[in-house]
């Protein structure tokens, strides 16, 4: 057995290293996916909250519109769906009124 290990130690070391590396990559991928979905959910929530706020006012501030456009852009980059698009399109039609 010792002769086998001595003879093939590089292959064994490489195989072990690759196994550990793959486990780390899988863990990091899961964390990345969770962070991506979490940020997407937060952006969705903020856009929906803004929608109800500005819809009630029947107007929007320039700063509010800029924030919504930036949030929506990143929301779409993260794979957001079209449900929020309808809300953002409505917000873009509101009169811009700065207080």
DAMOUR-V671759 format. One record per residue. N is the residue number from 1. RES is the residue in three letters. PHI is phi in radians with two decimals (999 if undefined). PSI is psi in radians with two decimals (999 if undefined). NEAR is the number of other ideal C-beta (glycine too) atoms within 12 Angstrom. Layout:
# DAMOUR-V671759
N_RES_PHI_PSI_NEAR ; N_RES_PHI_PSI_NEAR
This chain:
# DAMOUR-V671759
1_UNK_999_-0.75_8 ; 2_UNK_-1.11_-0.64_8 ; 3_UNK_-1.16_-0.69_8 ; 4_UNK_-1.08_-0.81_10 ; 5_UNK_-1.09_-0.78_12 ; 6_UNK_-1.12_-0.61_11 ; 7_UNK_-1.33_-0.63_11 ; 8_UNK_-2.06_0.49_15 ; 9_UNK_-1.10_-0.61_14 ; 10_UNK_-1.14_-0.79_12 ; 11_UNK_-1.12_-0.71_14 ; 12_UNK_-1.14_-0.76_16 ; 13_UNK_-1.11_-0.77_13 ; 14_UNK_-1.09_-0.80_13 ; 15_UNK_-1.07_-0.76_14 ; 16_UNK_-1.12_-0.74_15 ; 17_UNK_-1.11_-0.74_14 ; 18_UNK_-1.13_-0.69_14 ; 19_UNK_-1.10_-0.78_14 ; 20_UNK_-1.14_-0.75_14 ; 21_UNK_-1.08_-0.75_14 ; 22_UNK_-1.12_-0.67_14 ; 23_UNK_-1.13_-0.70_14 ; 24_UNK_-1.15_-0.73_14 ; 25_UNK_-1.11_-0.72_14 ; 26_UNK_-1.08_-0.75_14 ; 27_UNK_-1.12_-0.78_14 ; 28_UNK_-1.13_-0.66_14 ; 29_UNK_-1.11_-0.73_14 ; 30_UNK_-1.10_-0.74_14 ; 31_UNK_-1.14_-0.74_14 ; 32_UNK_-1.06_-0.80_15 ; 33_UNK_-1.11_-0.72_16 ; 34_UNK_-1.13_-0.75_14 ; 35_UNK_-1.11_-0.75_15 ; 36_UNK_-1.05_-0.85_20 ; 37_UNK_-1.18_-0.60_18 ; 38_UNK_-1.16_-0.79_15 ; 39_UNK_-1.13_-0.71_21 ; 40_UNK_-1.06_-0.74_25 ; 41_UNK_-1.15_-0.69_20 ; 42_UNK_-1.14_-0.78_19 ; 43_UNK_-1.07_-0.74_30 ; 44_UNK_-1.05_-0.80_30 ; 45_UNK_-1.07_-0.78_19 ; 46_UNK_-1.14_-0.66_26 ; 47_UNK_-1.17_-0.76_38 ; 48_UNK_-1.13_-0.74_26 ; 49_UNK_-1.07_-0.75_21 ; 50_UNK_-1.11_-0.69_34 ; 51_UNK_-0.99_-0.90_31 ; 52_UNK_-1.13_-0.65_15 ; 53_UNK_-1.11_-0.91_21 ; 54_UNK_-1.31_-0.49_30 ; 55_UNK_-1.15_-0.71_19 ; 56_UNK_-1.12_-0.68_12 ; 57_UNK_-1.29_-0.40_18 ; 58_UNK_1.08_0.45_14 ; 59_UNK_-2.80_2.96_19 ; 60_UNK_-2.45_2.60_29 ; 61_UNK_-1.48_2.75_20 ; 62_UNK_-1.07_-0.75_17 ; 63_UNK_-1.07_-0.73_16 ; 64_UNK_-1.10_-0.73_30 ; 65_UNK_-1.15_-0.71_27 ; 66_UNK_-1.09_-0.77_18 ; 67_UNK_-1.08_-0.76_23 ; 68_UNK_-1.12_-0.76_35 ; 69_UNK_-1.07_-0.72_21 ; 70_UNK_-1.18_-0.75_19 ; 71_UNK_-1.11_-0.74_31 ; 72_UNK_-1.13_-0.71_34 ; 73_UNK_-1.02_-0.81_18 ; 74_UNK_-1.25_-0.60_22 ; 75_UNK_-1.04_-0.78_32 ; 76_UNK_-1.17_-0.68_21 ; 77_UNK_-1.07_-0.51_14 ; 78_UNK_-1.50_0.05_23 ; 79_UNK_1.69_0.34_17 ; 80_UNK_-1.04_2.68_28 ; 81_UNK_-1.60_-3.10_17 ; 82_UNK_-1.42_-0.13_14 ; 83_UNK_-1.04_-0.79_16 ; 84_UNK_-1.24_-0.46_31 ; 85_UNK_-1.01_-0.70_20 ; 86_UNK_-1.09_-0.74_16 ; 87_UNK_-1.15_-0.76_30 ; 88_UNK_-1.15_-0.71_34 ; 89_UNK_-1.05_-0.70_17 ; 90_UNK_-1.12_-0.78_22 ; 91_UNK_-1.09_-0.58_34 ; 92_UNK_-1.22_-0.32_22 ; 93_UNK_-1.54_-0.22_17 ; 94_UNK_-1.20_2.67_25 ; 95_UNK_-1.20_2.35_16 ; 96_UNK_-1.52_2.05_20 ; 97_UNK_-2.28_2.06_15 ; 98_UNK_-1.64_2.30_12 ; 99_UNK_-1.31_999_10
